[in-house]
Amino acid sequence: MEQERFVTVYLKSVYFLIFFGFGGLFPLLSVYLREIEGLSGAEIGVIISIGPIIMIFAQPLWGMVSDYTQKPREILSMTMVITGGIALLYLPFSNYMTFVFIAALVAVFQGSIVPISDSITLNYVQEKGRNYGDIRLWGAAGFAISVLLVGSLSDMFGLTIIFYVFAVSLWVCAYFTRKMPKEGRLPKVQLRRGIAQLFYNKKFVLFMLTTFFVFGPIFANNFYFGLLIQDAGGTLTGVGIAFLLAAGSEIPFMKWVGYWIQRAGLIQILFIATVVSALRWFFYAFEPSPILIYMTTIAQGISIGLFIPAALQYVRKIAPQDVKVTAVAIYSSVGGGIGTSFCTFVAGLLLDRFDIFTVYLFFGGLTTLGAITLVVNMLSGEEKVEALS
């Protein structure tokens, strides 16, 4: 029992440090590229969108490497060290094409971090009868604290500090990964077989459209939210406060999403989260003051805190038994990869030609399309299901 308690502490530490690093870099990267390097909105959009595109291919690749070597902890530790080191290469250069290359290289190794961590953790909690959400919440806490802290430090010492925080967080985290449970192994993902079966699953195909429309803006917001705060009149410290409130609001909703799913049903919870997300983006398009943006950040808890765990369960529910892992892999690629890269790239073009508020009008329109696809699914009917641990 004592050993299990320490393992749980290590797992929570891994998630905290991973997302502490992510929260220190990605929300402020677009601000750095615009304010320090003087890049255009289109150039920033390309740099930001290249990462999700690379991860579409990098994540399955690292999965296969982990399957072959059966050493997920060692791979995770190695890629964390390399990812942190590569990010520091932003500092000595000031060339657009070099930044594109660095962003792509970061994504190649970063693509292993969350999937392998999730695989190890999910295997452990299923074996021990623990709750995955109780561990994953530490990632949201790490992200929230980091953005506030690093935003304040950036105001005092300059934006270059974001790269040091990212690197050091991952390097420290690499130590804790060696303490993760040995049982974690990535299941093999048979993409060729799985895609053939899932292609004929109308519910799955329709939900992939939903994922594209909803997740794209959600993840792209991490890169453009800092610009929204600044252009609305806020400071870098204000960016940190906004992200702290937004990411922190996810925690209680993730904690209780299982109960709400049992009461209302998966598709209904997904619809509520999507509508709230769309309303949030449309509200930002009307150029609100920073204080109003801070006050409405709780909407992120409802949209992300409900949508992410419910979407994962819905994909597992509608996919055939023998291709559930493949379904989750495709779902992650469509939302986190294709959707995010599309939104970040188009948002960069809109930012270049119009302004950040037009970007959020675009996000609202896409998310509305996601709500429409969910209505179509809802009309087909859906039984209530129990929440996964």
C-alpha positions as CSV (number, residue, x, y, z in Angstrom):
1,M,0.0,0.0,0.0
2,E,2.8,2.4,0.9
3,Q,4.5,1.6,-2.4
4,E,1.3,2.3,-4.4
5,R,1.0,5.7,-2.6
6,F,4.5,6.6,-3.8
7,V,3.8,5.5,-7.3
8,T,0.7,7.7,-7.4
9,V,2.7,10.6,-6.2
10,Y,5.2,10.1,-9.0
11,L,2.5,9.9,-11.6
12,K,0.9,13.1,-10.3
13,S,4.3,14.8,-10.4
14,V,4.9,13.7,-14.0
15,Y,1.6,15.3,-15.1
16,F,2.2,18.4,-13.0
17,L,5.6,19.0,-14.5
18,I,4.6,18.1,-18.1
19,F,1.9,20.6,-18.2
20,F,3.8,23.1,-16.1
21,G,6.3,23.1,-18.9
22,F,3.6,23.3,-21.6
23,G,1.9,26.2,-19.7
24,G,5.1,28.1,-19.5
25,L,5.8,28.0,-23.2
26,F,2.9,27.6,-25.5
27,P,0.5,30.3,-24.3
28,L,3.3,32.9,-24.6
29,L,5.1,31.6,-27.7
30,S,2.9,33.6,-30.1
31,V,3.5,36.7,-28.0
32,Y,7.3,36.1,-28.1
33,L,7.3,35.6,-31.8
34,R,5.3,38.8,-32.4
35,E,6.8,41.1,-29.7
36,I,10.4,40.0,-29.7
37,E,11.0,38.5,-33.1
38,G,8.6,40.8,-35.0
39,L,6.9,38.0,-37.1
40,S,3.7,38.5,-38.9
41,G,0.4,36.8,-38.0
42,A,0.8,34.4,-41.0
43,E,4.3,33.5,-40.0
44,I,3.3,32.9,-36.4
45,G,0.4,30.7,-37.7
46,V,2.7,28.5,-39.7
47,I,5.1,28.1,-36.8
48,I,2.4,27.2,-34.4
49,S,0.5,24.9,-36.8
50,I,3.5,22.8,-37.8
51,G,3.7,21.1,-34.4
52,P,0.2,19.5,-34.6
53,I,0.8,18.4,-38.1
54,I,4.1,16.7,-37.1
55,M,2.4,15.0,-34.1
56,I,-0.1,13.3,-36.3
57,F,2.8,11.1,-37.5
58,A,5.1,11.3,-34.5
59,Q,2.6,9.9,-31.9
60,P,2.0,6.6,-33.7
61,L,5.7,6.3,-34.5
62,W,6.7,6.6,-30.8
63,G,4.0,4.1,-30.0
64,M,5.6,1.6,-32.3
65,V,9.0,2.2,-30.9
66,S,7.7,1.7,-27.4
67,D,6.0,-1.5,-28.5
68,Y,9.1,-2.8,-30.1
69,T,11.5,-2.0,-27.2
70,Q,9.0,-2.5,-24.4
71,K,10.7,0.4,-22.6
72,P,8.1,3.2,-22.4
73,R,9.6,4.8,-19.3
74,E,13.1,5.0,-20.9
75,I,11.7,6.4,-24.1
76,L,9.6,9.0,-22.3
77,S,12.6,10.1,-20.2
78,M,14.8,10.4,-23.3
79,T,12.3,12.4,-25.4
80,M,11.6,14.8,-22.5
81,V,15.3,15.6,-22.2
82,I,15.7,16.1,-26.0
83,T,12.4,18.1,-26.3
84,G,13.6,20.6,-23.6
85,G,17.0,21.0,-25.2
86,I,15.6,21.6,-28.7
87,A,13.2,24.3,-27.4
88,L,16.2,26.3,-26.2
89,L,17.3,26.7,-29.8
90,Y,14.7,29.4,-30.2
91,L,17.0,31.7,-28.2
92,P,20.1,32.1,-30.4
93,F,18.2,32.5,-33.7
94,S,15.9,35.2,-35.3
95,N,15.1,33.6,-38.6
96,Y,11.5,32.6,-39.6
97,M,12.5,29.4,-41.4
98,T,14.7,28.4,-38.6
99,F,11.8,28.8,-36.2
100,V,9.7,26.6,-38.4
101,F,12.4,23.9,-38.3
102,I,12.8,24.2,-34.5
103,A,9.0,23.9,-34.0
104,A,8.9,20.8,-36.2
105,L,11.8,19.2,-34.3
106,V,10.2,20.0,-30.9
107,A,7.0,18.3,-32.1
108,V,8.8,15.1,-33.3
109,F,10.0,14.4,-29.7
110,Q,7.1,16.1,-27.8
111,G,4.8,13.7,-29.7
112,S,5.8,10.9,-27.3
113,I,5.2,12.7,-24.0
114,V,1.4,12.7,-23.4
115,P,0.5,9.5,-25.2
116,I,3.1,7.4,-23.4
117,S,2.3,9.0,-20.1
118,D,-1.4,8.4,-20.6
119,S,-0.7,4.8,-21.6
120,I,1.4,4.0,-18.5
121,T,-1.1,5.8,-16.2
122,L,-4.2,4.2,-17.7
123,N,-2.7,0.7,-17.4
124,Y,-1.8,1.4,-13.8
125,V,-5.2,2.7,-12.7
126,Q,-7.0,-0.1,-14.4
127,E,-4.9,-2.7,-12.7
128,K,-5.1,-1.0,-9.2
129,G,-8.7,0.2,-9.5
130,R,-7.8,3.8,-9.2
131,N,-9.3,6.9,-10.8
132,Y,-7.4,8.3,-13.8
133,G,-9.1,11.7,-13.4
134,D,-7.6,12.1,-9.9
135,I,-4.1,11.9,-11.4
136,R,-4.8,13.8,-14.6
137,L,-6.1,16.8,-12.7
138,W,-2.5,17.6,-11.6
139,G,-1.8,18.4,-15.2
140,A,-4.5,21.0,-15.3
141,A,-3.1,22.4,-12.0
142,G,0.4,22.5,-13.3
143,F,-0.7,24.3,-16.5
144,A,-2.7,26.9,-14.6
145,I,0.0,27.7,-12.0
146,S,2.7,27.9,-14.7
147,V,1.0,30.4,-16.9
148,L,0.4,32.7,-14.0
149,L,3.9,32.4,-12.6
150,V,5.7,32.5,-16.0
151,G,3.5,35.4,-17.2
152,S,4.6,37.4,-14.1
153,L,8.2,36.4,-14.5
154,S,8.1,37.4,-18.2
155,D,6.8,40.9,-17.2
156,M,9.8,41.2,-14.9
157,F,12.7,39.4,-16.8
158,G,11.5,39.2,-20.4
159,L,9.8,36.6,-22.6
160,T,12.9,34.5,-23.1
161,I,12.3,32.9,-19.7
162,I,9.5,30.8,-21.2
163,F,12.0,28.5,-23.0
164,Y,14.1,28.0,-19.8
165,V,11.0,27.1,-17.8
166,F,9.9,24.6,-20.5
167,A,13.3,22.9,-20.6
168,V,13.9,22.7,-16.9
169,S,10.4,21.4,-16.2
170,L,10.8,18.5,-18.7
171,W,14.3,17.7,-17.5
172,V,13.1,17.4,-13.9
173,C,10.1,15.4,-15.1
174,A,12.5,13.0,-16.9
175,Y,13.7,11.9,-13.5
176,F,10.2,11.2,-12.2
177,T,9.4,9.1,-15.3
178,R,11.9,6.6,-14.2
179,K,9.8,6.1,-11.1
180,M,6.6,5.3,-13.0
181,P,5.2,1.8,-12.8
182,K,6.9,-0.8,-14.9
183,E,3.6,-2.3,-16.0
184,G,2.9,0.4,-18.5
185,R,3.1,-0.8,-22.1
186,L,1.6,0.8,-25.2
187,P,-0.9,-1.4,-27.0
188,K,-0.2,-1.9,-30.7
189,V,-2.2,0.3,-32.9
190,Q,-3.3,-1.5,-36.1
191,L,-4.1,1.6,-38.1
192,R,-4.6,0.0,-41.5
193,R,-7.1,-2.5,-40.2
194,G,-8.8,-0.1,-37.9
195,I,-9.3,2.7,-40.5
196,A,-11.0,0.2,-42.8
197,Q,-13.5,-0.8,-40.1
198,L,-14.1,2.7,-38.7
199,F,-14.6,4.2,-42.1
200,Y,-18.0,2.5,-42.3
201,N,-19.0,3.5,-38.8
202,K,-21.2,6.5,-39.5
203,K,-21.3,7.6,-35.9
204,F,-17.6,7.6,-35.7
205,V,-17.1,9.5,-38.9
206,L,-19.6,12.1,-37.8
207,F,-18.0,12.5,-34.4
208,M,-14.6,13.0,-36.1
209,L,-16.2,16.1,-37.8
210,T,-17.3,17.2,-34.4
211,T,-13.9,16.7,-33.0
212,F,-12.3,18.7,-35.8
213,F,-14.7,21.6,-35.3
214,V,-14.6,21.7,-31.5
215,F,-11.0,20.6,-30.6
216,G,-9.4,22.7,-33.3
217,P,-10.4,26.0,-31.7
218,I,-9.9,24.7,-28.1
219,F,-6.3,23.8,-28.7
220,A,-5.6,26.8,-31.0
221,N,-6.8,29.1,-28.2
222,N,-3.8,28.1,-26.1
223,F,-1.6,29.8,-28.7
224,Y,-3.8,32.9,-29.4
225,F,-5.3,33.6,-26.0
226,G,-2.3,35.6,-24.9
227,L,-2.6,37.9,-27.9
228,L,-6.3,38.3,-27.1
229,I,-5.6,39.5,-23.6
230,Q,-2.9,41.9,-24.8
231,D,-4.9,43.3,-27.6
232,A,-7.8,43.8,-25.2
233,G,-5.5,45.9,-23.0
234,G,-4.1,43.3,-20.6
235,T,-0.5,42.6,-19.6
236,L,1.6,39.5,-19.6
237,T,0.7,39.0,-15.9
238,G,-2.9,39.4,-17.0
239,V,-2.3,36.5,-19.5
240,G,-1.1,34.4,-16.6
241,I,-4.1,35.3,-14.4
242,A,-6.5,34.5,-17.3
243,F,-4.9,31.1,-17.9
244,L,-4.9,30.3,-14.2
245,L,-8.6,30.9,-14.0
246,A,-9.4,29.1,-17.2
247,A,-7.2,26.0,-16.6
248,G,-8.1,25.9,-12.9
249,S,-11.8,25.9,-13.7
250,E,-11.3,22.5,-15.5
251,I,-10.5,20.7,-12.3
252,P,-13.9,20.4,-10.7
253,F,-15.7,19.6,-13.9
254,M,-13.2,16.8,-14.7
255,K,-13.7,15.5,-11.2
256,W,-17.5,15.3,-11.5
257,V,-18.0,14.6,-15.3
258,G,-18.6,10.9,-14.6
259,Y,-21.6,11.7,-12.4
260,W,-23.1,14.1,-15.0
261,I,-22.6,11.6,-17.8
262,Q,-24.5,9.0,-15.9
263,R,-27.3,11.5,-15.2
264,A,-27.6,13.1,-18.7
265,G,-25.8,10.9,-21.2
266,L,-22.6,11.3,-23.2
267,I,-23.9,13.1,-26.2
268,Q,-25.9,15.5,-24.1
269,I,-22.9,16.5,-22.0
270,L,-20.8,16.9,-25.2
271,F,-23.5,19.1,-26.7
272,I,-23.6,21.3,-23.6
273,A,-19.8,21.7,-23.6
274,T,-19.8,22.5,-27.3
275,V,-22.5,25.2,-27.0
276,V,-20.7,26.8,-24.1
277,S,-17.4,26.8,-26.0
278,A,-19.0,28.4,-29.1
279,L,-20.6,31.1,-26.9
280,R,-17.3,31.8,-25.3
281,W,-15.5,32.4,-28.7
282,F,-18.3,34.6,-30.0
283,F,-18.2,36.7,-26.8
284,Y,-14.4,37.3,-27.3
285,A,-15.1,38.4,-30.9
286,F,-17.0,41.4,-29.5
287,E,-13.8,42.9,-28.0
288,P,-14.5,42.6,-24.3
289,S,-12.4,44.2,-21.6
290,P,-9.7,42.1,-19.8
291,I,-11.9,42.0,-16.7
292,L,-14.8,40.5,-18.6
293,I,-12.5,38.0,-20.2
294,Y,-11.2,37.0,-16.7
295,M,-14.8,36.6,-15.5
296,T,-15.8,34.3,-18.3
297,T,-12.8,32.0,-18.2
298,I,-14.9,29.6,-16.1
299,A,-16.5,28.7,-19.4
300,Q,-13.3,26.7,-20.2
301,G,-14.0,24.5,-17.2
302,I,-17.4,23.6,-18.7
303,S,-16.2,23.3,-22.3
304,I,-12.8,21.5,-21.9
305,G,-13.4,20.0,-18.5
306,L,-16.5,18.2,-19.8
307,F,-15.7,17.7,-23.5
308,I,-12.3,16.0,-23.2
309,P,-13.2,13.1,-20.9
310,A,-16.7,12.7,-22.4
311,A,-15.3,12.6,-26.0
312,L,-12.8,9.9,-25.1
313,Q,-15.6,7.8,-23.6
314,Y,-17.8,8.4,-26.6
315,V,-15.2,7.3,-29.0
316,R,-14.6,4.1,-27.0
317,K,-18.3,3.5,-26.8
318,I,-19.1,3.7,-30.5
319,A,-15.9,2.0,-31.8
320,P,-15.8,-1.8,-32.4
321,Q,-14.2,-3.8,-29.6
322,D,-11.1,-4.8,-31.5
323,V,-10.3,-1.3,-32.8
324,K,-10.9,0.9,-29.8
325,V,-7.2,1.8,-29.5
326,T,-7.1,2.7,-33.2
327,A,-10.3,4.8,-32.8
328,V,-8.7,6.8,-30.0
329,A,-5.5,7.3,-32.0
330,I,-7.5,8.6,-35.0
331,Y,-9.6,10.7,-32.8
332,S,-6.5,12.3,-31.2
333,S,-5.0,12.9,-34.6
334,V,-8.1,14.6,-36.0
335,G,-8.7,16.9,-33.1
336,G,-5.3,17.5,-31.7
337,G,-3.4,17.3,-35.0
338,I,-5.5,18.1,-38.1
339,G,-8.0,20.4,-36.4
340,T,-5.4,22.3,-34.4
341,S,-3.1,22.8,-37.3
342,F,-5.9,24.0,-39.5
343,C,-7.2,26.4,-36.9
344,T,-3.8,27.8,-35.9
345,F,-2.8,28.3,-39.5
346,V,-6.1,30.0,-40.6
347,A,-6.1,32.0,-37.4
348,G,-2.6,33.4,-38.3
349,L,-3.9,34.5,-41.7
350,L,-6.9,36.2,-40.1
351,L,-4.7,37.9,-37.5
352,D,-2.5,39.2,-40.3
353,R,-5.3,40.6,-42.3
354,F,-7.8,41.6,-39.6
355,D,-7.3,41.3,-35.9
356,I,-7.4,38.8,-33.0
357,F,-11.1,39.4,-32.5
358,T,-11.8,38.1,-36.0
359,V,-9.8,35.0,-35.1
360,Y,-12.3,34.3,-32.3
361,L,-15.3,34.9,-34.6
362,F,-13.8,32.2,-36.8
363,F,-13.4,29.9,-33.7
364,G,-17.0,30.5,-32.8
365,G,-18.3,29.6,-36.3
366,L,-16.3,26.4,-36.4
367,T,-17.5,25.3,-33.0
368,T,-21.1,26.0,-34.1
369,L,-20.6,23.5,-36.9
370,G,-19.5,21.0,-34.2
371,A,-22.7,21.6,-32.3
372,I,-24.7,20.9,-35.5
373,T,-23.0,17.6,-36.1
374,L,-23.7,16.6,-32.5
375,V,-27.4,17.4,-33.0
376,V,-27.4,15.0,-35.9
377,N,-25.9,12.4,-33.6
378,M,-28.3,13.2,-30.8
379,L,-31.3,12.7,-33.1
380,S,-30.1,9.2,-33.8
381,G,-30.5,8.4,-30.0
382,E,-28.0,7.5,-27.4
383,E,-28.3,5.4,-24.3
384,K,-26.7,6.4,-21.0
385,V,-23.4,4.8,-20.1
386,E,-21.4,4.5,-16.9
387,A,-18.3,6.7,-16.6
388,L,-14.9,5.2,-17.1
389,S,-12.4,5.2,-14.3
